[in-house]
């Protein structure tokens, strides 16, 4: 039977080794998520660009003030639109994931703008910062759209899913041109969701391991993780908000959307889709999901 001293040594060695693993692997998982591109989606769907869903589109590159090229699609209506909606995808995903929703919004009378977030899809940058820099990319995209002479934008709304939902909330807190936000399956703050992912991926719950990875990540990507907090940003948002979440989400807890909803100012809505996981909210929610989103934008972006 091992002595107490031996057990302490074993535990210390385990913690040291775990810290080293998290120190090396943590920043890679956090800052450089695997990129889904056209080749990945081609295995599952024929919807690889907006024309596959019978929508006219234009491929665009928008460059951010810090020199990052964003790969974008502009889907503009020939007749006057009810408004313009930006689509923000989730972590590891790309704008292809938004084609189906863009079709719903386009058919409902809206222009739609989709783009690959920095460090995702075909866009530039080596690092994802979950909103710290990405929230300002929303303003850059709106700047670009306002300079187009051929676009009747109307009011601008944002639909974000997962990480994109968190970015949308952060953007609305600093960008007065955003008139309404749909946030599907958002997290509350980066530090909390990183602990959740750490538990799920490496099965270790301790916060000090999160701090090891976060500290190094912040140095590498030059950002402050504590400032990535949709929950805190809600204090500065007065535009309409719609929070959506599946009640069986195994990636981001549905309690987070409930917490965000409770912290948000009016006008606000919460739609919980019973039995839905993280990636099947529309499939499970069906017409109720579709009608709630379209109705929300119809009211939020009404001239």
C-alpha positions as CSV (number, residue, x, y, z in Angstrom):
1,X,0.0,0.0,0.0
2,X,1.6,3.4,-1.0
3,X,2.5,5.8,1.7
4,X,0.9,9.2,1.9
5,X,4.1,10.9,0.7
6,X,4.1,8.7,-2.4
7,X,0.6,9.6,-3.2
8,X,1.4,13.3,-2.8
9,X,4.4,12.9,-5.2
10,X,2.2,11.1,-7.7
11,X,-0.4,13.8,-7.5
12,X,2.1,16.6,-7.9
13,X,3.7,14.9,-10.9
14,X,0.3,14.4,-12.5
15,X,-0.5,18.1,-12.0
16,X,2.8,19.2,-13.4
17,X,2.3,17.0,-16.5
18,X,-1.3,18.1,-16.9
19,X,-0.2,21.8,-16.7
20,X,2.5,21.2,-19.3
21,X,0.0,19.5,-21.7
22,X,-2.5,22.3,-21.2
23,X,0.3,24.9,-21.6
24,X,1.1,23.5,-25.0
25,X,-2.2,22.2,-26.3
26,X,-4.6,24.7,-24.7
27,X,-3.6,27.7,-26.8
28,X,-3.8,25.6,-30.0
29,X,-7.4,24.5,-29.1
30,X,-8.4,28.0,-28.1
31,X,-6.8,30.2,-30.8
32,X,-6.6,27.9,-33.8
33,X,-9.8,25.8,-34.1
34,X,-10.0,23.4,-37.1
35,X,-11.2,25.2,-40.2
36,X,-14.2,23.9,-42.0
37,X,-14.1,24.8,-45.7
38,X,-15.9,23.8,-48.9
39,X,-14.2,20.3,-49.0
40,X,-15.6,19.5,-45.6
41,X,-19.1,20.5,-46.5
42,X,-19.1,18.8,-49.9
43,X,-19.3,15.4,-48.1
44,X,-22.7,16.3,-46.6
45,X,-24.5,18.9,-48.8
46,X,-24.8,20.4,-52.3
47,X,-25.3,23.8,-50.8
48,X,-21.8,25.2,-51.2
49,X,-22.5,28.7,-52.3
50,X,-25.6,30.9,-52.4
51,X,-26.4,30.1,-56.0
52,X,-26.9,26.5,-55.0
53,X,-29.9,27.8,-53.1
54,X,-31.1,29.9,-56.0
55,X,-29.8,33.2,-54.6
56,X,-27.8,35.8,-56.5
57,X,-24.5,36.6,-54.8
58,X,-21.2,38.4,-55.0
59,X,-17.9,37.2,-53.7
60,X,-16.1,40.0,-51.8
61,X,-13.0,40.5,-49.7
62,X,-13.3,43.0,-46.9
63,X,-10.0,44.0,-45.3
64,X,-10.0,45.0,-41.6
65,X,-8.1,48.0,-40.2
66,X,-5.4,45.5,-38.8
67,X,-5.0,44.0,-42.3
68,X,-7.1,40.8,-42.0
69,X,-8.8,39.8,-45.3
70,X,-12.4,38.5,-44.6
71,X,-13.9,36.2,-47.2
72,X,-17.5,37.4,-47.7
73,X,-20.7,36.8,-49.7
74,X,-23.2,39.6,-50.4
75,X,-26.7,38.5,-51.3
76,X,-28.6,41.6,-52.3
77,X,-32.2,41.9,-53.4
78,X,-33.0,43.4,-56.8
79,X,-36.0,45.1,-55.3
80,X,-36.1,47.1,-52.1
81,X,-35.3,45.1,-49.1
82,X,-36.8,45.1,-45.6
83,X,-33.4,45.4,-44.1
84,X,-29.9,43.7,-44.1
85,X,-28.9,40.8,-41.9
86,X,-25.3,39.8,-41.1
87,X,-24.7,36.1,-40.5
88,X,-22.0,35.1,-38.0
89,X,-21.1,31.4,-37.8
90,X,-19.8,29.3,-34.9
91,X,-16.3,28.3,-33.9
92,X,-14.6,26.2,-36.5
93,X,-17.4,26.8,-39.0
94,X,-17.6,29.1,-42.0
95,X,-20.1,31.1,-44.1
96,X,-21.2,27.9,-45.9
97,X,-23.0,26.9,-42.7
98,X,-25.3,29.9,-43.1
99,X,-26.6,29.4,-46.6
100,X,-29.8,27.7,-45.6
101,X,-30.7,30.4,-43.1
102,X,-29.7,33.1,-45.7
103,X,-32.3,31.5,-48.0
104,X,-35.0,31.8,-45.4
105,X,-34.1,35.5,-44.7
106,X,-33.7,36.3,-48.5
107,X,-37.1,34.8,-49.2
108,X,-38.5,36.8,-46.4
109,X,-37.4,40.1,-48.0
110,X,-33.9,40.7,-46.6
111,X,-30.4,41.3,-48.0
112,X,-28.0,38.9,-46.3
113,X,-24.2,39.3,-45.8
114,X,-22.2,36.3,-44.7
115,X,-18.5,36.1,-44.0
116,X,-15.8,33.8,-42.6
117,X,-14.7,35.1,-39.3
118,X,-11.0,35.7,-38.8
119,X,-9.0,32.5,-38.5
120,X,-11.9,30.6,-40.1
121,X,-12.8,29.4,-43.5
122,X,-11.1,31.3,-46.2
123,X,-10.4,34.4,-44.1
124,X,-7.0,35.5,-42.9
125,X,-5.4,35.6,-39.4
126,X,-3.8,32.9,-37.3
127,X,-5.8,33.5,-34.2
128,X,-9.5,33.4,-33.1
129,X,-10.3,35.6,-30.1
130,X,-14.0,34.9,-29.7
131,X,-15.1,38.5,-30.0
132,X,-12.2,40.6,-28.7
133,X,-11.2,41.5,-32.3
134,X,-14.1,39.9,-34.1
135,X,-16.7,42.4,-32.7
136,X,-14.9,45.2,-34.5
137,X,-15.0,43.3,-37.8
138,X,-18.8,43.7,-37.7
139,X,-18.3,47.5,-37.8
140,X,-15.8,47.0,-40.7
141,X,-18.4,45.0,-42.6
142,X,-21.1,47.7,-42.0
143,X,-18.6,50.4,-43.1
144,X,-18.1,48.5,-46.4
145,X,-21.9,48.0,-47.0
146,X,-22.6,51.7,-46.4
147,X,-20.1,52.6,-49.1
148,X,-21.9,50.5,-51.7
149,X,-23.9,52.7,-54.1
150,X,-26.0,49.8,-55.3
151,X,-27.2,48.6,-51.9
152,X,-30.4,49.7,-50.1
153,X,-29.5,48.4,-46.7
154,X,-32.4,49.6,-44.5
155,X,-31.8,48.8,-40.9
156,X,-29.1,46.2,-40.0
157,X,-29.6,43.1,-37.9
158,X,-27.2,40.4,-36.9
159,X,-27.9,36.6,-36.6
160,X,-25.1,34.8,-34.7
161,X,-24.9,31.1,-33.8
162,X,-22.6,29.7,-31.0
163,X,-19.4,31.8,-31.0
164,X,-21.1,34.0,-33.6
165,X,-23.9,34.7,-31.2
166,X,-21.4,35.8,-28.6
167,X,-19.7,38.0,-31.1
168,X,-23.0,39.5,-32.2
169,X,-23.8,40.5,-28.6
170,X,-20.4,42.0,-28.1
171,X,-20.7,43.9,-31.4
172,X,-24.1,45.3,-30.5
173,X,-22.6,46.8,-27.4
174,X,-20.2,49.0,-29.3
175,X,-21.9,49.4,-32.7
176,X,-25.0,51.7,-32.8
177,X,-25.8,50.7,-36.3
178,X,-26.9,47.2,-35.2
179,X,-30.7,47.4,-34.8
180,X,-31.4,43.9,-33.5
181,X,-29.6,40.7,-32.6
182,X,-30.6,37.0,-32.7
183,X,-28.2,35.1,-30.5
184,X,-28.5,31.3,-30.9
185,X,-26.6,29.2,-28.3
186,X,-24.3,31.9,-27.0
187,X,-21.9,31.5,-24.1
188,X,-21.8,34.0,-21.3
189,X,-18.0,34.7,-21.1
190,X,-14.9,33.1,-22.5
191,X,-13.3,32.0,-19.3
192,X,-16.5,30.0,-18.3
193,X,-16.9,28.3,-21.6
194,X,-13.2,27.4,-21.8
195,X,-13.5,25.5,-18.5
196,X,-16.6,23.7,-20.0
197,X,-14.6,22.7,-23.1
198,X,-11.6,21.7,-21.0
199,X,-13.8,19.3,-19.0
200,X,-15.3,17.9,-22.1
201,X,-12.1,17.5,-24.1
202,X,-9.4,16.7,-21.6
203,X,-11.6,15.6,-18.7
204,X,-9.9,17.9,-16.2
205,X,-12.1,20.5,-14.4
206,X,-9.6,22.6,-12.5
207,X,-9.6,26.3,-13.1
208,X,-5.9,26.8,-12.6
209,X,-5.4,24.7,-15.8
210,X,-7.7,27.1,-17.6
211,X,-5.6,30.0,-16.3
212,X,-2.4,28.4,-17.5
213,X,-3.8,28.1,-21.1
214,X,-5.6,31.4,-21.0
215,X,-2.5,33.3,-19.9
216,X,-0.4,31.9,-22.6
217,X,-3.1,32.4,-25.2
218,X,-3.5,36.0,-24.3
219,X,0.2,36.6,-24.8
220,X,0.3,34.8,-28.1
221,X,-2.8,36.6,-29.7
222,X,-2.5,39.9,-27.8
223,X,-5.9,40.0,-26.3
224,X,-7.6,40.0,-22.9
225,X,-9.9,37.0,-22.2
226,X,-11.7,38.6,-19.3
227,X,-13.1,41.3,-21.7
228,X,-14.8,38.6,-23.8
229,X,-18.0,38.7,-21.9
230,X,-21.4,38.9,-23.7
231,X,-23.0,38.9,-20.2
232,X,-21.2,42.0,-19.2
233,X,-21.8,43.7,-22.6
234,X,-25.6,43.3,-22.3
235,X,-25.5,46.3,-19.8
236,X,-24.8,48.6,-22.8
237,X,-27.4,47.1,-25.3
238,X,-30.8,48.6,-25.7
239,X,-31.8,47.2,-29.1
240,X,-34.2,44.2,-29.4
241,X,-32.6,40.8,-28.6
242,X,-33.8,37.3,-29.3
243,X,-32.0,34.4,-27.5
244,X,-32.4,30.9,-28.8
245,X,-31.1,27.6,-27.3
246,X,-31.8,23.9,-27.5
247,X,-32.6,22.5,-24.1
248,X,-30.4,19.4,-24.7
249,X,-27.3,21.4,-25.9
250,X,-24.3,19.3,-25.1
251,X,-21.7,21.9,-26.1
252,X,-23.0,25.2,-24.6
253,X,-25.3,25.0,-21.6
254,X,-28.9,26.2,-22.3
255,X,-28.7,27.9,-18.8
256,X,-26.3,30.4,-20.4
257,X,-29.0,31.8,-22.8
258,X,-31.4,31.9,-19.8
259,X,-28.8,33.9,-17.9
260,X,-28.2,36.2,-20.8
261,X,-31.9,36.7,-21.2
262,X,-32.4,37.6,-17.6
263,X,-29.5,40.1,-17.7
264,X,-30.7,41.8,-20.9
265,X,-32.8,44.9,-21.1
266,X,-36.2,45.0,-22.8
267,X,-37.2,44.4,-25.5
268,X,-36.1,40.8,-25.4
269,X,-37.3,37.3,-26.2
270,X,-36.2,33.8,-25.2
271,X,-37.0,30.8,-27.4
272,X,-36.0,27.4,-25.9
273,X,-36.3,24.5,-28.4
274,X,-37.3,21.4,-26.3
275,X,-35.0,18.4,-27.0
276,X,-32.7,20.2,-29.4
277,X,-28.9,19.8,-29.2
278,X,-26.3,22.3,-30.4
279,X,-26.4,21.8,-34.1
280,X,-30.0,20.7,-34.7
281,X,-32.0,23.6,-33.3
282,X,-33.7,24.5,-36.6
283,X,-34.4,20.8,-37.4
284,X,-36.1,20.3,-34.1
285,X,-37.7,23.8,-33.9
286,X,-39.1,23.7,-37.4
287,X,-41.6,26.4,-38.4
288,X,-41.7,27.8,-34.9
289,X,-38.0,28.5,-35.1
290,X,-38.3,30.0,-38.6
291,X,-41.3,32.1,-37.8
292,X,-39.9,33.5,-34.6
293,X,-36.7,34.6,-36.3
294,X,-38.4,36.3,-39.3
295,X,-41.0,37.9,-37.0
296,X,-38.3,39.2,-34.7
297,X,-36.4,40.9,-37.6
298,X,-39.6,42.2,-39.1
299,X,-40.2,44.1,-35.9
300,X,-36.6,45.0,-35.0
301,X,-35.7,46.3,-38.5
302,X,-39.0,48.0,-39.3
303,X,-38.4,51.4,-40.8
